[in-house]
Amino acid sequence: MTLTQLRALVAAAELGSFTAAGAALGYTQAAISELVRRLEEECGLQLFHRGGRRLTLTPAGAQLLPHAQQTVSAARNAEDTVKAVRGLTGGVASFGLFRNADFYLLAELGERFAAAHPDVRVRLVGVNAALVAEAVAAGDLEAGIVVLPVTPAGLEITPLARDEVLYVSADPDHVAAPVDIETMARRRLVLYDAHVGQADPDRLQLTERAQVAGVRIEPFIEVEQAQAALHLVARGLGDTFLSRAVAERLVRTEGLRLHTTTFDPPLHNTFALVRREHSRLSPATEELARLAVDLLMRNDMLEHRRPLPAREEAPVS
């Protein structure tokens, strides 16, 4: 009786077919069937009723299954323990960041992690939050920090902090008062993140407001980068919106003559940690995620939605 045979038994019992068990374990249907047949020969007992549309356990199989599950679970726990011990001395940590993460103290994330764990390779993907969420849901990334709302199902979402979104214009009259959705719909708009378009979290929020008000938000010009959008706005080609931390820094560093106001009602970017539901992060990615959250939560420009994660070790300086 081998661990591989017991894994085949458990998978076949839980999934109801040798084909499904093979797919789950990375074997062919024939290989799973052979593993179970050999186990039955060694036990001298028939463990499954065959011939129906779904495999069912015989009384002998039903008695053996809990012991097999316990053995398989213990082996998995042992493997996870070994991975945890080795996790920060090799492998790859994969993590996603929303496009403007550098404006929220996250520019140093890769450097800090590499300094602490020089043997771990790092894969940091910085794209629009909608694409980060899709990549995490699909398993291309283990986890990430995004801006809400995101649409993929099957994600565990932990809100962390938020930053107000500002309306930006070169025309002082356009920002003399907070801007409501009806006023925004009447103006020429220069919007960024052209690739994802309406899937962008900020646009999703504004689209929802527009639908309630019975108006449409349509860009006059779309570009990919926020800096490019601000330069077009500074030339009078339209207005835009941007989170406070990004807008204030870019207007200052780019030397642009722009003005801002709030939305009516206020609009916010809510930052959240996302991972697949019922998943377990690799030790390396879990540590990278912890560091990312730690850095984000130390940005005193944000409204924090949850306390800074407690740690036994000294905090990042």
C-alpha positions as CSV (number, residue, x, y, z in Angstrom):
1,M,0.0,0.0,0.0
2,T,1.6,3.2,-1.2
3,L,0.9,6.9,-0.7
4,T,0.3,7.3,-4.4
5,Q,-2.3,4.5,-4.3
6,L,-4.0,6.2,-1.4
7,R,-4.0,9.5,-3.1
8,A,-5.6,7.9,-6.1
9,L,-8.3,6.3,-3.9
10,V,-9.1,9.6,-2.2
11,A,-9.3,11.6,-5.4
12,A,-11.5,9.0,-7.1
13,A,-13.8,8.8,-4.2
14,E,-14.1,12.6,-3.8
15,L,-14.4,13.4,-7.6
16,G,-16.4,10.4,-8.6
17,S,-14.4,9.1,-11.6
18,F,-10.9,7.9,-12.5
19,T,-10.8,10.5,-15.2
20,A,-11.4,13.4,-12.9
21,A,-9.0,12.0,-10.3
22,G,-6.3,11.7,-13.0
23,A,-6.8,15.3,-14.1
24,A,-6.5,16.5,-10.5
25,L,-3.4,14.5,-9.7
26,G,-1.7,14.9,-13.1
27,Y,-2.1,11.2,-14.2
28,T,-4.1,9.6,-17.0
29,Q,-7.4,7.8,-16.3
30,A,-5.7,4.5,-17.0
31,A,-2.9,5.2,-14.5
32,I,-5.4,6.0,-11.7
33,S,-7.5,3.0,-12.5
34,E,-4.4,0.8,-12.3
35,L,-3.3,2.3,-9.0
36,V,-6.7,1.5,-7.5
37,R,-6.7,-2.0,-9.0
38,R,-3.4,-2.8,-7.4
39,L,-4.6,-1.4,-4.0
40,E,-7.6,-3.6,-4.3
41,E,-5.4,-6.6,-5.0
42,E,-3.2,-5.9,-2.0
43,C,-6.2,-5.5,0.2
44,G,-8.0,-8.5,-1.2
45,L,-11.2,-6.3,-1.3
46,Q,-13.2,-4.4,-4.0
47,L,-13.2,-0.7,-3.1
48,F,-15.4,0.7,-5.8
49,H,-18.6,-0.2,-7.6
50,R,-17.8,0.3,-11.3
51,G,-20.1,0.5,-14.3
52,G,-22.3,3.4,-13.3
53,R,-22.0,7.0,-14.4
54,R,-20.2,7.8,-11.1
55,L,-17.9,5.7,-9.0
56,T,-19.3,4.7,-5.6
57,L,-17.5,3.1,-2.7
58,T,-18.2,-0.4,-1.5
59,P,-18.6,-0.8,2.2
60,A,-14.9,-1.9,2.4
61,G,-13.9,1.3,0.5
62,A,-16.0,3.5,2.7
63,Q,-14.2,2.1,5.8
64,L,-10.8,2.6,4.3
65,L,-11.5,6.1,2.9
66,P,-11.2,8.1,6.2
67,H,-7.8,6.4,7.0
68,A,-6.6,7.2,3.5
69,Q,-7.7,10.8,3.8
70,Q,-5.9,11.2,7.1
71,T,-2.7,9.7,5.6
72,V,-2.9,11.9,2.5
73,S,-3.6,15.0,4.6
74,A,-0.6,14.2,6.9
75,A,1.7,13.8,3.9
76,R,0.5,17.1,2.4
77,N,1.1,18.9,5.7
78,A,4.6,17.4,5.9
79,E,5.3,18.6,2.3
80,D,4.0,22.1,3.1
81,T,6.2,22.2,6.2
82,V,9.2,21.4,4.1
83,K,8.3,24.0,1.6
84,A,7.8,26.6,4.3
85,V,11.2,25.9,5.7
86,R,12.8,26.2,2.3
87,G,10.4,28.9,1.0
88,L,12.6,31.9,1.6
89,T,15.8,30.4,0.4
90,G,14.8,29.9,-3.2
91,G,11.8,29.9,-5.6
92,V,9.9,32.8,-7.0
93,A,7.6,35.3,-5.2
94,S,4.9,36.5,-7.7
95,F,2.8,39.6,-6.8
96,G,0.7,42.2,-8.6
97,L,0.5,45.9,-7.9
98,F,-1.9,48.5,-9.3
99,R,-0.3,50.8,-11.9
100,N,0.3,53.9,-9.6
101,A,1.7,51.9,-6.7
102,D,5.0,53.8,-6.8
103,F,3.2,56.8,-5.5
104,Y,2.2,55.0,-2.3
105,L,5.7,54.0,-0.9
106,L,5.6,50.7,-2.9
107,A,8.4,51.7,-5.3
108,E,10.9,50.2,-2.8
109,L,9.0,46.9,-2.3
110,G,11.3,44.9,-4.6
111,E,14.5,46.3,-3.3
112,R,13.5,45.7,0.4
113,F,12.4,42.2,-0.3
114,A,15.5,41.3,-2.3
115,A,17.7,42.7,0.4
116,A,16.1,40.6,3.1
117,H,15.8,37.4,0.9
118,P,18.5,37.5,-1.7
119,D,18.0,33.9,-2.8
120,V,14.3,34.4,-3.8
121,R,13.5,35.6,-7.3
122,V,10.8,38.2,-7.4
123,R,8.1,38.7,-10.1
124,L,6.3,42.1,-9.6
125,V,3.7,42.9,-12.2
126,G,2.5,46.5,-12.2
127,V,-0.6,47.0,-14.4
128,N,-4.1,48.3,-14.0
129,A,-5.8,46.9,-11.0
130,A,-8.4,45.1,-13.2
131,L,-5.7,43.1,-14.9
132,V,-4.0,42.3,-11.6
133,A,-7.3,40.9,-10.2
134,E,-7.8,38.8,-13.4
135,A,-4.2,37.4,-13.1
136,V,-4.7,36.5,-9.5
137,A,-8.1,34.8,-10.2
138,A,-6.5,32.9,-13.1
139,G,-3.5,31.7,-11.0
140,D,-1.0,33.7,-13.0
141,L,-0.1,35.7,-9.9
142,E,-0.4,34.4,-6.3
143,A,-1.7,37.7,-4.8
144,G,-1.7,41.4,-5.3
145,I,-2.8,44.8,-4.1
146,V,-5.5,46.3,-6.3
147,V,-7.9,49.3,-6.3
148,L,-11.6,48.3,-5.8
149,P,-14.0,47.5,-7.3
150,V,-12.7,44.4,-9.2
151,T,-15.0,42.0,-11.0
152,P,-13.4,38.5,-11.2
153,A,-15.1,35.9,-9.0
154,G,-13.3,33.6,-6.6
155,L,-11.1,36.2,-4.9
156,E,-10.6,36.8,-1.2
157,I,-10.5,40.6,-0.8
158,T,-9.1,42.4,2.2
159,P,-9.6,46.2,2.2
160,L,-6.7,48.1,3.6
161,A,-6.8,51.8,3.0
162,R,-8.3,54.5,0.8
163,D,-7.3,57.7,-1.0
164,E,-9.7,60.4,-2.3
165,V,-10.1,60.8,-6.1
166,L,-9.9,64.4,-7.3
167,Y,-11.3,66.1,-10.4
168,V,-8.5,67.9,-12.3
169,S,-8.7,70.7,-14.8
170,A,-6.7,73.6,-16.2
171,D,-9.8,75.8,-16.0
172,P,-10.3,77.3,-12.5
173,D,-14.0,77.7,-13.2
174,H,-14.3,73.9,-13.6
175,V,-13.1,73.3,-10.1
176,A,-14.8,76.2,-8.3
177,A,-17.1,73.7,-6.5
178,P,-17.2,69.9,-6.1
179,V,-18.1,68.2,-9.4
180,D,-21.2,66.0,-9.6
181,I,-21.7,63.3,-12.2
182,E,-24.1,65.3,-14.4
183,T,-21.6,68.1,-14.6
184,M,-18.8,65.7,-15.5
185,A,-20.8,64.1,-18.2
186,R,-21.1,67.5,-20.0
187,R,-17.4,68.1,-20.2
188,R,-14.6,66.9,-22.4
189,L,-12.6,64.3,-20.6
190,V,-9.0,63.0,-21.0
191,L,-8.8,59.6,-19.4
192,Y,-5.9,57.2,-18.9
193,D,-5.7,53.4,-18.7
194,A,-7.0,53.2,-22.3
195,H,-6.2,49.5,-22.6
196,V,-8.6,48.3,-19.9
197,G,-11.1,51.2,-20.5
198,Q,-14.4,50.7,-18.7
199,A,-12.9,47.9,-16.6
200,D,-10.8,50.4,-14.7
201,P,-12.0,50.6,-11.1
202,D,-12.4,54.4,-11.1
203,R,-14.4,54.2,-14.3
204,L,-16.5,51.5,-12.8
205,Q,-17.5,53.7,-9.9
206,L,-18.2,56.7,-12.2
207,T,-20.2,54.5,-14.6
208,E,-22.4,53.3,-11.8
209,R,-23.1,56.9,-10.7
210,A,-23.8,57.9,-14.3
211,Q,-26.3,55.0,-14.8
212,V,-28.2,56.1,-11.7
213,A,-28.2,59.7,-12.9
214,G,-29.2,58.7,-16.5
215,V,-26.1,60.2,-18.1
216,R,-23.0,58.8,-19.9
217,I,-19.3,59.3,-19.2
218,E,-17.4,59.2,-22.5
219,P,-13.7,60.1,-23.0
220,F,-12.8,62.7,-25.6
221,I,-9.2,61.5,-25.5
222,E,-7.8,58.2,-24.0
223,V,-4.2,57.6,-23.3
224,E,-2.4,54.9,-21.3
225,Q,-0.4,56.8,-18.7
226,A,-1.6,59.3,-16.1
227,Q,1.3,61.7,-16.8
228,A,0.3,61.9,-20.4
229,A,-3.3,62.6,-19.5
230,L,-2.3,65.4,-17.1
231,H,-0.1,67.1,-19.8
232,L,-3.1,67.0,-22.2
233,V,-5.3,68.5,-19.5
234,A,-2.7,71.2,-18.8
235,R,-3.0,72.2,-22.5
236,G,-6.7,72.6,-22.2
237,L,-7.8,69.6,-24.1
238,G,-10.1,68.3,-21.4
239,D,-10.5,67.4,-17.7
240,T,-9.6,64.3,-15.9
241,F,-9.6,62.7,-12.4
242,L,-6.8,61.2,-10.3
243,S,-6.3,60.0,-6.8
244,R,-5.0,62.7,-4.4
245,A,-1.5,61.3,-3.8
246,V,-0.8,60.8,-7.5
247,A,-2.3,64.1,-8.6
248,E,-0.6,66.3,-6.1
249,R,2.8,64.7,-6.7
250,L,2.6,64.7,-10.5
251,V,1.3,68.3,-10.7
252,R,4.2,69.3,-8.5
253,T,7.0,67.3,-10.2
254,E,5.8,67.9,-13.7
255,G,5.4,71.7,-13.1
256,L,1.8,71.7,-14.5
257,R,-0.6,74.6,-14.0
258,L,-3.6,72.5,-12.9
259,H,-6.4,72.9,-10.4
260,T,-8.3,70.2,-8.4
261,T,-11.5,69.8,-6.5
262,T,-13.4,66.9,-4.9
263,F,-16.4,65.0,-6.3
264,D,-20.0,65.4,-5.1
265,P,-20.4,63.0,-3.4
266,P,-16.8,62.2,-2.6
267,L,-15.1,59.4,-4.6
268,H,-12.4,57.2,-3.2
269,N,-9.8,54.6,-4.3
270,T,-10.0,51.7,-1.9
271,F,-6.8,49.6,-1.9
272,A,-7.2,45.9,-1.1
273,L,-5.1,42.7,-0.9
274,V,-6.5,40.0,-3.2
275,R,-5.7,36.3,-3.4
276,R,-7.6,33.3,-4.6
277,E,-10.2,31.9,-2.3
278,H,-9.2,28.8,-0.3
279,S,-5.6,29.2,-1.6
280,R,-2.4,29.1,0.4
281,L,0.4,31.4,-0.6
282,S,3.9,30.2,-1.0
283,P,6.1,31.4,2.0
284,A,8.0,33.8,-0.3
285,T,4.8,35.4,-1.7
286,E,3.2,35.5,1.7
287,E,6.3,37.5,3.0
288,L,6.2,39.7,-0.1
289,A,2.5,40.4,0.5
290,R,3.2,41.2,4.2
291,L,5.9,43.7,3.3
292,A,3.7,45.3,0.6
293,V,0.8,45.8,3.1
294,D,3.2,47.1,5.7
295,L,4.6,49.7,3.3
296,L,1.2,50.8,2.0
297,M,-0.2,51.1,5.6
298,R,2.7,53.4,6.6
299,N,1.6,56.0,4.0
300,D,0.1,58.7,6.3
301,M,-1.7,60.3,3.3
302,L,-4.2,57.4,3.3
303,E,-7.3,56.7,5.4
304,H,-6.5,53.3,6.9
305,R,-9.3,50.8,6.9
306,R,-7.6,48.3,9.2
307,P,-4.7,48.4,11.8
308,L,-1.2,47.8,10.8
309,P,-0.5,44.0,10.9
310,A,1.1,42.9,14.1
311,R,4.5,41.2,13.9
312,E,6.9,39.7,16.4
313,E,9.9,41.0,14.4
314,A,10.9,44.7,14.4
315,P,8.9,46.8,11.9
316,V,10.4,47.9,8.6
317,S,12.2,51.2,9.1
